[in-house]
Amino acid sequence: MKYACNYQTNHGDANFGESNLIHGLGMLSKIVEGMLSHREQLKIHEDAYPRK
């Protein structure tokens, strides 16, 4: 959070809000990517070791 505060004082509110949004979208896509890859791994695991 410290970095966010510094960024806000250095660059102004509008710029801060914009970069924060871009950063948020980046984080969101990373989370979605992680979830997808995790599901694929589960699928591979189930194919390799089918439930009886």
NORSULUR-V698790 format. One record per residue. N is the residue number from 1. RES is the residue in three letters. PSI is psi in radians with two decimals (999 if undefined). BURIAL is # if it has 16 or more other ideal C-beta (glycine too) atoms within 10 Angstrom, else .. Layout:
N,RES,PSI,BURIAL ; N,RES,PSI,BURIAL
This chain:
1,MET,-0.53,. ; 2,LYS,-0.79,. ; 3,TYR,-0.72,. ; 4,ALA,-0.74,. ; 5,CYS,-0.78,. ; 6,ASN,-0.77,. ; 7,TYR,-0.73,. ; 8,GLN,-0.79,. ; 9,THR,-0.60,. ; 10,ASN,-0.61,. ; 11,HIS,-0.12,. ; 12,GLY,2.81,. ; 13,ASP,-0.84,. ; 14,ALA,-0.84,. ; 15,ASN,-0.75,. ; 16,PHE,-0.82,# ; 17,GLY,-0.73,. ; 18,GLU,-0.87,. ; 19,SER,-0.60,. ; 20,ASN,-0.70,. ; 21,LEU,-0.83,. ; 22,ILE,-0.77,. ; 23,HIS,-0.74,. ; 24,GLY,-0.75,. ; 25,LEU,-0.71,. ; 26,GLY,-0.78,. ; 27,MET,-0.74,. ; 28,LEU,-0.79,. ; 29,SER,-0.61,. ; 30,LYS,-0.72,. ; 31,ILE,-0.80,. ; 32,VAL,-0.76,. ; 33,GLU,-0.81,. ; 34,GLY,-0.74,. ; 35,MET,-0.75,. ; 36,LEU,-0.84,. ; 37,SER,-0.60,. ; 38,HIS,-0.74,. ; 39,ARG,-0.69,. ; 40,GLU,-0.72,. ; 41,GLN,-0.72,. ; 42,LEU,-0.73,. ; 43,LYS,-0.79,. ; 44,ILE,-0.74,. ; 45,HIS,-0.75,. ; 46,GLU,-0.60,. ; 47,ASP,-0.69,. ; 48,ALA,-0.67,. ; 49,TYR,1.36,. ; 50,PRO,2.53,. ; 51,ARG,2.54,. ; 52,LYS,999,.
